[in-house]
Amino acid sequence: MPQLNPAPWFLLLIFSWLVFLTIIPQKVMQHNFLSEPAPRAAKEYASTPWAWPWH
């Protein structure tokens, strides 16, 4: 069964992890947003206490 021979697949595994751990994180970290999100002012809602009887 050729699937049990690790010789052709181990090198592919090493190179793929090498790409995933070195090249891809650098490209992701260099990503620039087109516009920075602006902070919104927090809305304060007017609250009135309940005047309901509890009995």
PyMOL commands that set and color helices and strands:
alter all, ss='L'
color gray80, all
select helices_A, chain A and resi 2-4+7-29
alter helices_A, ss='H'
color red, helices_A
deselect
rebuild
show_as cartoon
